[in-house]
Amino acid sequence: MWLQAQKNIQRVDISNSGIQGEVPTWFWNISSGFQSLDLSHNQFVGEVPTWFCSRFHQSLNILNFSFVLLGFNNFSGPLPQISPYVNELDLSNNCFSRGLFHFLCETNETVSYLLEFLNLEGNDLSGEIPDCWMNWPELLLLNLGDNNLTGGIPRSMELPPWLGMRLSDLIILSLSSNRFYGELPPEICYLKDLQILDLANNSFFGTIPRCISNLTAMYDKILALVTSMDISNNNLSGDIPISFTSLVGLRFCNFSKNHLTGRIPNGIGDMKVLESLDLSENQLSGQIPQSLSSLSTLSFLNLSYNNLSGKIPVSTQLQSFNSSSFQGYELCRLPLLVNCSLGGQIPHFDTEKDERDEDELDWFYIVMSIGFGLSFWGVCSCLLFKRSWRHAYYRFLDSCWESLCIKLQIWGWI
């Protein structure tokens, strides 16, 4: 009742409050005067009035700071229409249903919409995506994942040439876990500011566009934000473009569960900040590039279930991965317990000239052991036969012990 009587509130945040039930009608009526509203992470039910967002902010002069956060509730029914002045709208993880046409296409053509962040993930939205994206020129983030959308991506989202100018600031594009199909259009390369591309778990087919190197935001190796590309679990075919390895700022890459063929590009070693690489369950062939062993930042690797063959390159990084990362077909050397020689022959391997000794890993440990032994006994011999060195060494140890005891006394530990 106190809130109902207020007239000049601009910001309302009652998120994470454990509130259940429907939002009263009087609350939607007074919310048209709010600058921002956060009801997220509660247990609200019922429908959001279709006129709610369209009235939102009508009477205010501050137009660029309108936030409506209703995510993680149990709101249902159709999506509400949106005011031109809403900047961020989060309706994710609710039970909104029906289609997107009323929400996206029935807009006011006389005004410019300021929406930058739109999150509709995790609802029950169905039908096709309408071709109305030219109405949203300021859009930076779009998430339609985990819905029941069907059909092809409309031409205005297949990324026509004008998209590079109209939506050139797009940073995150996530369309994962839907039923989209069709080829990946080359116009996707116009999104030069794109840092996160997630098209996983759909039915896209065709090849990876050769112009993928135009995603210049993934070039910067010292970029503070996360850069990732996930096109896993589709029907993509063809080889991995050599130009892909020019994305030297890419940190997370997942091309698994497609039908990719050809070799892993040799230049993959240039991607020095790559932290996760998953190329599993494709039809890649040939040897694993030696340059892969230079990726010291790599913390996850999965190359399993391809047609790869030959020796796994030697590096502390690669040999530290589980054998499941290289499972299947004709790879050998640690971490697989498969010897690369069979009667002096390497069976069925592609012959990329590799004249390294097949026992080089064994020699590494042998030489390391010999070096350690020589160094240890060299120091001990000097202390044993050189009296002045021995006395100096003992005085040094005494000095260190006295210094440590004094510090422990000062700190009150002894």
C-alpha positions as semicolon CSV with decimal commas, in nm:
position;residue;x (nm);y (nm);z (nm)
1;M;0,000;0,000;0,000
2;W;0,292;0,234;0,069
3;L;0,429;0,178;-0,279
4;Q;0,088;0,232;-0,435
5;A;0,071;0,579;-0,278
6;Q;0,407;0,699;-0,415
7;K;0,402;0,949;-0,701
8;N;0,766;1,037;-0,781
9;I;0,956;0,707;-0,776
10;Q;1,193;0,667;-1,069
11;R;1,370;0,341;-0,990
12;V;1,212;0,027;-0,845
13;D;1,421;-0,280;-0,760
14;I;1,248;-0,565;-0,579
15;S;1,449;-0,847;-0,739
16;N;1,543;-1,163;-0,549
17;S;1,268;-1,100;-0,295
18;G;1,086;-1,435;-0,296
19;I;0,759;-1,270;-0,401
20;Q;0,489;-1,501;-0,537
21;G;0,163;-1,448;-0,722
22;E;0,036;-1,202;-0,980
23;V;0,148;-0,843;-1,011
24;P;-0,152;-0,623;-0,921
25;T;-0,302;-0,409;-1,194
26;W;-0,239;-0,086;-1,003
27;F;0,136;-0,161;-1,011
28;W;0,142;-0,181;-1,391
29;N;-0,050;0,149;-1,402
30;I;0,196;0,344;-1,187
31;S;0,500;0,185;-1,353
32;S;0,464;0,413;-1,655
33;G;0,639;0,677;-1,447
34;F;0,938;0,459;-1,360
35;Q;1,279;0,513;-1,513
36;S;1,385;0,155;-1,439
37;L;1,209;-0,155;-1,308
38;D;1,364;-0,479;-1,182
39;L;1,129;-0,762;-1,078
40;S;1,371;-1,038;-1,175
41;H;1,439;-1,362;-0,982
42;N;1,103;-1,391;-0,810
43;Q;0,801;-1,616;-0,859
44;F;0,559;-1,380;-1,031
45;V;0,292;-1,540;-1,248
46;G;0,028;-1,419;-1,490
47;E;0,046;-1,203;-1,799
48;V;0,225;-0,873;-1,850
49;P;-0,028;-0,629;-1,998
50;T;0,040;-0,577;-2,368
51;W;0,023;-0,201;-2,316
52;F;0,271;-0,199;-2,028
53;C;0,598;-0,145;-2,210
54;S;0,443;0,076;-2,477
55;R;0,335;0,323;-2,206
56;F;0,663;0,293;-2,022
57;H;0,850;0,622;-2,003
58;Q;0,606;0,825;-2,211
59;S;0,611;1,123;-1,979
60;L;0,984;1,144;-1,910
61;N;1,247;1,347;-2,084
62;I;1,529;1,108;-1,988
63;L;1,489;0,855;-2,265
64;N;1,815;0,659;-2,277
65;F;1,811;0,496;-1,934
66;S;1,497;0,279;-1,935
67;F;1,550;-0,070;-1,801
68;V;1,283;-0,338;-1,769
69;L;1,412;-0,658;-1,607
70;L;1,149;-0,929;-1,558
71;G;1,367;-1,236;-1,608
72;F;1,356;-1,555;-1,400
73;N;0,986;-1,554;-1,309
74;N;0,682;-1,744;-1,436
75;F;0,519;-1,473;-1,649
76;S;0,314;-1,619;-1,932
77;G;0,102;-1,515;-2,226
78;P;0,215;-1,304;-2,524
79;L;0,511;-1,070;-2,519
80;P;0,418;-0,709;-2,437
81;Q;0,476;-0,435;-2,690
82;I;0,771;-0,209;-2,625
83;S;0,813;0,164;-2,589
84;P;1,066;0,334;-2,822
85;Y;1,250;0,456;-2,514
86;V;1,327;0,124;-2,346
87;N;1,702;0,065;-2,358
88;E;1,728;-0,280;-2,200
89;L;1,456;-0,548;-2,187
90;D;1,507;-0,883;-2,017
91;L;1,212;-1,123;-2,032
92;S;1,426;-1,437;-2,019
93;N;1,348;-1,761;-1,835
94;N;0,973;-1,715;-1,812
95;C;0,681;-1,886;-1,985
96;F;0,602;-1,629;-2,257
97;S;0,447;-1,802;-2,557
98;R;0,308;-1,741;-2,905
99;G;0,504;-1,566;-3,174
100;L;0,731;-1,266;-3,221
101;F;0,541;-1,073;-3,489
102;H;0,324;-0,862;-3,258
103;F;0,625;-0,782;-3,042
104;L;0,876;-0,694;-3,317
105;C;0,677;-0,572;-3,614
106;E;0,383;-0,369;-3,482
107;T;0,598;-0,067;-3,402
108;N;0,559;0,307;-3,437
109;E;0,725;0,399;-3,767
110;T;0,746;0,766;-3,676
111;V;0,997;0,718;-3,392
112;S;1,342;0,565;-3,360
113;Y;1,364;0,274;-3,118
114;L;1,651;0,286;-2,868
115;L;1,656;-0,079;-2,761
116;E;2,013;-0,208;-2,724
117;F;1,976;-0,526;-2,516
118;L;1,699;-0,779;-2,577
119;N;1,694;-1,113;-2,395
120;L;1,408;-1,353;-2,470
121;E;1,599;-1,671;-2,386
122;G;1,432;-1,965;-2,213
123;N;1,065;-1,912;-2,296
124;D;0,805;-2,101;-2,501
125;L;0,811;-1,873;-2,804
126;S;0,716;-2,049;-3,127
127;G;0,673;-1,984;-3,497
128;E;0,916;-1,817;-3,735
129;I;1,126;-1,509;-3,674
130;P;0,957;-1,217;-3,855
131;D;1,151;-0,996;-4,093
132;C;1,137;-0,672;-3,890
133;W;1,491;-0,626;-3,761
134;M;1,543;-0,306;-3,956
135;N;1,317;-0,144;-3,693
136;W;1,586;-0,194;-3,426
137;P;1,896;-0,005;-3,546
138;E;2,053;0,034;-3,199
139;L;2,043;-0,335;-3,107
140;L;2,371;-0,459;-2,954
141;L;2,272;-0,787;-2,789
142;L;2,006;-1,036;-2,895
143;N;1,936;-1,369;-2,727
144;L;1,660;-1,595;-2,861
145;G;1,807;-1,921;-2,733
146;D;1,613;-2,210;-2,578
147;N;1,274;-2,144;-2,736
148;N;1,066;-2,338;-2,990
149;L;1,130;-2,116;-3,292
150;T;1,115;-2,284;-3,632
151;G;1,178;-2,207;-3,996
152;G;1,460;-2,023;-4,162
153;I;1,634;-1,710;-4,049
154;P;1,468;-1,412;-4,224
155;R;1,670;-1,221;-4,478
156;S;1,713;-0,924;-4,246
157;M;1,889;-1,160;-3,998
158;E;2,084;-1,353;-4,250
159;L;2,261;-1,057;-4,236
160;P;2,219;-0,861;-4,559
161;P;2,481;-0,602;-4,669
162;W;2,306;-0,313;-4,494
163;L;2,346;-0,492;-4,160
164;G;2,714;-0,396;-4,145
165;M;2,603;-0,031;-4,135
166;R;2,271;-0,053;-3,952
167;L;2,383;-0,302;-3,684
168;S;2,756;-0,258;-3,709
169;D;2,785;-0,224;-3,330
170;L;2,648;-0,571;-3,261
171;I;2,882;-0,737;-3,007
172;I;2,697;-1,055;-2,909
173;L;2,481;-1,274;-3,135
174;S;2,330;-1,583;-2,974
175;L;2,080;-1,798;-3,165
176;S;2,168;-2,131;-3,004
177;S;1,935;-2,423;-2,931
178;N;1,662;-2,351;-3,183
179;R;1,561;-2,512;-3,513
180;F;1,723;-2,272;-3,757
181;Y;1,844;-2,406;-4,089
182;G;2,001;-2,273;-4,405
183;E;2,353;-2,172;-4,500
184;L;2,568;-1,939;-4,296
185;P;2,559;-1,624;-4,510
186;P;2,883;-1,438;-4,591
187;E;2,714;-1,118;-4,469
188;I;2,786;-1,234;-4,116
189;C;3,136;-1,104;-4,178
190;Y;3,010;-0,745;-4,178
191;L;2,975;-0,763;-3,800
192;K;3,327;-0,640;-3,737
193;D;3,258;-0,566;-3,368
194;L;3,122;-0,913;-3,295
195;Q;3,297;-1,076;-2,999
196;I;3,062;-1,363;-2,915
197;L;2,899;-1,572;-3,188
198;D;2,681;-1,863;-3,071
199;L;2,490;-2,059;-3,337
200;A;2,518;-2,397;-3,165
201;N;2,250;-2,668;-3,166
202;N;2,067;-2,575;-3,484
203;S;2,053;-2,722;-3,836
204;F;2,275;-2,485;-4,034
205;F;2,445;-2,642;-4,334
206;G;2,698;-2,536;-4,595
207;T;3,051;-2,416;-4,532
208;I;3,212;-2,177;-4,286
209;P;3,237;-1,841;-4,470
210;R;3,590;-1,766;-4,595
211;C;3,550;-1,405;-4,488
212;I;3,539;-1,508;-4,124
213;S;3,866;-1,321;-4,076
214;N;3,672;-0,995;-4,113
215;L;3,546;-1,032;-3,754
216;T;3,818;-0,791;-3,650
217;A;3,704;-0,764;-3,286
218;M;3,844;-1,117;-3,247
219;Y;4,188;-0,997;-3,361
220;D;4,295;-0,819;-3,045
221;K;4,502;-1,050;-2,823
222;I;4,478;-0,814;-2,524
223;L;4,102;-0,764;-2,547
224;A;3,956;-0,747;-2,196
225;L;3,623;-0,905;-2,292
226;V;3,560;-1,270;-2,373
227;T;3,577;-1,368;-2,739
228;S;3,416;-1,694;-2,842
229;M;3,275;-1,874;-3,145
230;D;3,042;-2,171;-3,108
231;I;2,890;-2,330;-3,418
232;S;2,877;-2,682;-3,275
233;N;2,609;-2,943;-3,338
234;N;2,501;-2,830;-3,684
235;N;2,539;-2,981;-4,033
236;L;2,829;-2,768;-4,155
237;S;3,069;-2,923;-4,403
238;G;3,385;-2,835;-4,595
239;D;3,718;-2,743;-4,443
240;I;3,815;-2,498;-4,171
241;P;3,920;-2,180;-4,359
242;I;4,287;-2,089;-4,328
243;S;4,168;-1,734;-4,258
244;F;4,018;-1,861;-3,932
245;T;4,364;-1,869;-3,775
246;S;4,397;-1,492;-3,818
247;L;4,146;-1,445;-3,532
248;V;4,436;-1,431;-3,289
249;G;4,222;-1,279;-3,011
250;L;3,979;-1,573;-3,003
251;R;3,969;-1,748;-2,664
252;F;3,698;-2,013;-2,697
253;C;3,624;-2,212;-3,012
254;N;3,378;-2,498;-3,056
255;F;3,329;-2,650;-3,405
256;S;3,236;-2,997;-3,276
257;K;2,960;-3,227;-3,405
258;N;2,955;-3,112;-3,766
259;H;3,081;-3,268;-4,090
260;L;3,398;-3,065;-4,134
261;T;3,668;-3,221;-4,352
262;G;4,027;-3,146;-4,450
263;R;4,316;-3,068;-4,220
264;I;4,346;-2,859;-3,908
265;P;4,511;-2,537;-4,034
266;N;4,883;-2,520;-3,959
267;G;4,849;-2,158;-3,851
268;I;4,642;-2,250;-3,548
269;G;4,955;-2,202;-3,340
270;D;4,927;-1,827;-3,405
271;M;4,614;-1,809;-3,187
272;K;4,819;-1,749;-2,874
273;V;4,532;-1,671;-2,633
274;L;4,317;-1,970;-2,727
275;E;4,195;-2,131;-2,404
276;S;3,944;-2,387;-2,530
277;L;3,938;-2,574;-2,863
278;D;3,681;-2,842;-2,949
279;L;3,693;-2,993;-3,300
280;S;3,562;-3,334;-3,199
281;E;3,314;-3,550;-3,394
282;N;3,395;-3,421;-3,740
283;Q;3,577;-3,580;-4,035
284;L;3,905;-3,392;-4,011
285;S;4,206;-3,581;-4,146
286;G;4,585;-3,560;-4,160
287;Q;4,822;-3,496;-3,876
288;I;4,777;-3,266;-3,578
289;P;4,976;-2,948;-3,661
290;Q;5,302;-2,919;-3,473
291;S;5,218;-2,553;-3,405
292;L;4,940;-2,663;-3,169
293;S;5,208;-2,751;-2,915
294;S;5,297;-2,382;-2,876
295;L;4,957;-2,285;-2,731
296;S;5,055;-2,246;-2,367
297;T;4,715;-2,095;-2,271
298;L;4,516;-2,399;-2,385
299;S;4,325;-2,546;-2,090
300;F;4,071;-2,757;-2,283
301;L;4,127;-2,957;-2,601
302;N;3,911;-3,218;-2,773
303;L;4,012;-3,359;-3,113
304;S;3,849;-3,698;-3,064
305;Y;3,654;-3,896;-3,321
306;N;3,796;-3,752;-3,641
307;N;4,013;-3,916;-3,907
308;L;4,335;-3,773;-3,767
309;S;4,650;-3,984;-3,781
310;G;5,019;-3,972;-3,697
311;K;5,208;-3,850;-3,395
312;I;5,063;-3,625;-3,131
313;P;5,303;-3,326;-3,109
314;V;5,525;-3,319;-2,804
315;S;5,468;-3,045;-2,547
316;T;5,402;-3,029;-2,176
317;Q;5,060;-2,882;-2,260
318;L;4,938;-3,151;-2,500
319;Q;5,069;-3,447;-2,302
320;S;4,885;-3,317;-1,994
321;F;4,540;-3,366;-2,151
322;N;4,335;-3,678;-2,092
323;S;4,362;-3,951;-2,354
324;S;3,994;-3,896;-2,435
325;S;4,094;-3,570;-2,607
326;F;4,256;-3,779;-2,885
327;Q;4,031;-4,084;-2,884
328;G;3,963;-4,271;-3,206
329;Y;4,145;-4,366;-3,526
330;E;4,519;-4,365;-3,584
331;L;4,691;-4,128;-3,348
332;C;4,987;-4,234;-3,138
333;R;5,222;-4,112;-2,862
334;L;5,132;-3,990;-2,514
335;P;4,880;-3,931;-2,367
336;L;4,758;-4,227;-2,574
337;L;4,921;-4,554;-2,478
338;V;4,997;-4,628;-2,843
339;N;5,350;-4,668;-2,972
340;C;5,416;-4,493;-3,301
341;S;5,630;-4,776;-3,441
342;L;5,505;-5,113;-3,557
343;G;5,789;-5,325;-3,687
344;G;5,974;-5,005;-3,768
345;Q;5,679;-4,873;-3,970
346;I;5,415;-4,615;-3,887
347;P;5,084;-4,772;-3,997
348;H;4,861;-4,586;-4,242
349;F;4,980;-4,239;-4,142
350;D;4,986;-3,941;-4,374
351;T;5,350;-3,871;-4,450
352;E;5,405;-3,511;-4,351
353;K;5,782;-3,522;-4,319
354;D;5,869;-3,561;-3,957
355;E;6,225;-3,677;-3,898
356;R;6,215;-3,639;-3,523
357;D;6,331;-3,938;-3,325
358;E;6,031;-4,146;-3,224
359;D;6,177;-4,182;-2,878
360;E;6,240;-3,809;-2,829
361;L;6,008;-3,799;-2,528
362;D;6,210;-4,078;-2,361
363;W;6,535;-3,895;-2,440
364;F;6,394;-3,580;-2,284
365;Y;6,348;-3,753;-1,950
366;I;6,682;-3,933;-1,976
367;V;6,874;-3,611;-2,043
368;M;6,682;-3,429;-1,768
369;S;6,772;-3,702;-1,517
370;I;7,140;-3,699;-1,613
371;G;7,151;-3,320;-1,587
372;F;6,996;-3,324;-1,243
373;G;7,236;-3,590;-1,121
374;L;7,544;-3,410;-1,249
375;S;7,431;-3,080;-1,097
376;F;7,348;-3,235;-0,759
377;W;7,673;-3,428;-0,721
378;G;7,872;-3,135;-0,857
379;V;7,748;-2,913;-0,574
380;C;7,797;-3,186;-0,313
381;S;8,153;-3,253;-0,433
382;C;8,246;-2,886;-0,405
383;L;8,116;-2,873;-0,046
384;L;8,291;-3,201;0,041
385;F;8,640;-3,119;-0,092
386;K;8,649;-2,737;-0,058
387;R;8,666;-2,658;0,314
388;S;8,626;-2,280;0,281
389;W;8,310;-2,325;0,066
390;R;8,169;-2,572;0,316
391;H;8,219;-2,332;0,609
392;A;8,071;-2,040;0,412
393;Y;7,767;-2,253;0,325
394;Y;7,711;-2,348;0,690
395;R;7,744;-1,983;0,800
396;F;7,487;-1,887;0,537
397;L;7,240;-2,148;0,670
398;D;7,298;-2,029;1,030
399;S;7,234;-1,669;0,925
400;C;6,909;-1,762;0,748
401;W;6,787;-1,958;1,052
402;E;6,863;-1,673;1,294
403;S;6,686;-1,423;1,066
404;L;6,379;-1,648;1,046
405;C;6,363;-1,692;1,424
406;I;6,384;-1,316;1,482
407;K;6,094;-1,255;1,239
408;L;5,884;-1,527;1,400
409;Q;5,942;-1,367;1,742
410;I;5,842;-1,025;1,609
411;W;5,522;-1,171;1,464
412;G;5,456;-1,349;1,797
413;W;5,458;-1,697;1,643
414;I;5,728;-1,827;1,884
